[in-house]
Amino acid sequence: MSTTNPQFLEDFAAMSGFGATPGGGVDRQAGTPADHATRQWFGEWLARHGYPETVDEAGNQSGTLELVPGAPYVLVGSHLDSQPLAGRYDGAYGVLAAAHAGARVAAEARAGALDPVYNLAVVNWFNEEGSRFTPSMMGSSVFTEKLPLATALATTDPAGTTVAQALAAGHRPADADAPVLAHIARYAEIHIEQGRNLEESGTQVGIVDRTWAASKYRVTVDGAQSHTGATRMEDRRDALYGAALVIAAARDLAAGFEPGLLHTSVSEMYVLPNSPVTIARQVLMNLDLRSPDEDVLARAVDLMGKWIGDAEERSRTDIRLEQTHRWGLVAYQPEGVALGIASAERLGFTHTDVMTVAGHDSTNLKDVVPTVMLFVPSVDGISHNEAEFTRDEDALRGVELLTEVTRRLVCGGLETQ
């Protein structure tokens, strides 16, 4: 087996030019001109490699390769959108790896080297990141019927632009019929780890077997608007102070557990009126708690509730939590994990079972079809940052692994695990 694939690296470099940032990353949030330009480039790539392209009403972009007329599809892919000032690899690597893997497997099937039982398709899911439009994993959530299409299309960004408007400004309109996304039998995805477990252990690839549990909240802190100078300290109801106490509590909460058992963060803050001489009347922000242990997460949620009560009292504000997302410690199908392991072993790659801390489109797909999720190492575990990096040899090794997984899935491999 050779991990020499200069064409993949050339294609990846070309794709990374869209939305490129001075720091070596990309900024192509969902539905922006940079995202649409990337989608246009990818659509042209699909056409050159024999994939008819379709775009569904949720903005999911797919290309199909018919191998067995009338059969369902093995779907392989990830997402092309990014966070602001983000890395080149998150999501986009998986889409291009899927496209290359699919083209190779299809060529083998058409040459008579394989006996496929499924057709093949590659997908770029719309708005996986959720940075411009919330929630994240939007396109795959619509596909798996966890999010109504109408709700997704009506979602607005901070400037008031809807998803429907952003898509209408895109590289092509939705197709009247996108049949591939209605007939999926299997799904596979490869991604950078976004952590440093593989790198630290010297392991070449990871086979994802479970997700961390998570609870996410929209936090609203209500105070009273007043003058930053003239208002007596004892009269202040400073929403920004209340928010600061919540932020500190979330960080202290994680420190109270054994390292690695709880991750906490507060993000995306909106302050009203956001004036330099006015005490904030309201703060809106997100609170994110994650753990590989559901009991730990439950204890953390309970403790956080008590600490928020203390923050209310100290800041004389009202603090409300609205749960926006929750999922438990959910396993990927064991037969898919076994297929991933068998594929890595056939290729001679060192491997380990890993949990995914981050959400991925595969975490939606695994709830409706058998799914295989793969990781390649991330240098220093950096992600959602321009410095995000995966070495070429690791990226190419991942393409080889995904090709082997796709080959087995197309030939009915899960049925024989």
C-alpha angles and dihedrals in degrees: 000000000000126000092199109122111146092171092061091051091048091050091047091052091050092049091048090060091074110092090358116176129210090249093061098261135095137251111199109138117188116290096006122127090258091053092047091049090053091049090050091051091048092049089054090048090052092050092050090053098047100261114135105220128226133176119202127211092267091057096255109152118209141172124203135210114194112213102150111029111232095011124123121258138256102219121206127179152083133211139298100202120097145200117258111285090359138155128278096237108052106106098335093075089057094050094051092042089053092050092051092045092049094049091051095047091047091051090051092049093049090049090056095249092118135041103217124196095182137049120239134235138172123212140199105200115215120244101353091157098055092206097127098023122031132249109050121228086037100155095048090043090058090046093052090045093242090120124037114240092230091054092050094048092049094051113116134209120227090275092055098254112142126223088244091056092046092051092047088059090053137108094275139355124255117278118244089234127026100178098173093069090055096054109048120150101170138011133203131181136179124201142166110266096240086210136068104242095104093044094047093048094044091237117153101211139009128218109208113225104165145011127234114248116252142189119192127187141188105227121206119190114190121194134146127279113237145141117297092216109028101042113096113242092238090054097052124112096184112185091193091056090050090050091050090054090052091049092050091046092053092053093045089049092061091048090058093067131065110279111272096024100091135027118190133178143163118212147161102041125193117189124196128239088359093200123148093230100038129082109234117261094192141014125191120193144146126255119200125190122179135173141165087225120063092204090054090050092050091051091047092051090050093048092046090055091054093047091050088055088055091048090053092052095046095046097035089231136125114244123193129186121204115187110230101172136015132170134161135224095297124185128220113232109284091225090057091050089050091051091051091050093047090050093051092048093050089055093045095243121150109239145176138189111256137182121231115232094182124065118249135180086255089066087065096040094051088066092063108027136021105276138195119203122190135186135202122196124278117211108246089347091272116160139155084035134098089243092063108131141173119185117247093242091054093046091050092046088055091053089053092049093048090048091054092047091048091048091054094045093050089051093051096262097158091059089062100044 
